[in-house]
Amino acid sequence: MILPAYTDIAKQSVAYVNKFGCPPEYVADMLRDIADALTSIHPGSEPEGGCSCC
């Protein structure tokens, strides 16, 4: 379930780069900002935390 969502987000990101002509770094920074926001909302969640999704 996670891998298809991950793949879809990657495809959408590439489409935005192509559609708007923005540099890939801009989209990468936006994705990092989203990741930082998610991590700050759930400060106890870490990749090695033993979650069932990965």
N, C-alpha and C positions, 0 to 999 in steps of 0.2 A: 504494500500500500504506500509506503514511503518512497520507494524508488521511482514509481511512475510520477508522483507529485514532484519529486526532485528533478526528474527529466523534463517535466512540463514547465517548471520554473526556469530551467536553463534555456529551453526553446523560446519561451516568452521573452527572456532577457535578450537573446540574440535578435529576435524580431524587433524589439524596441530599438536596439542599436541600429539596425538596418532601416527601420521606418523613420526614425528621427535624426539619423546621422550623427548621433552623439558618440563620443569615444567610449569604448568598452570599459575604461576605468571609471567613468561616471556611473554606469550601471553597477559595476562591482562595488563602488563605494555605497550606493543605495542598498545593495544586498547586505553589506557589512553593517550598515546602520540598522537594518531590520533585525539582523542577528543579534546585535548589541542590545536592542530594545527587548527582544525576547528573553535574552539572558538576564537582563536587569529585572524583568517581571518575575522570573523564576530563578533567583540567585542560587538555589541549591542544586539546580540541574546541571550536570556536567556529563560529557560524553562517556566517561568511564564510570558513571553512576549506576550502571547495570539496568538501563531501561530496556523494555521489551521491544522497542522499535528498531534497534540497530545492533 
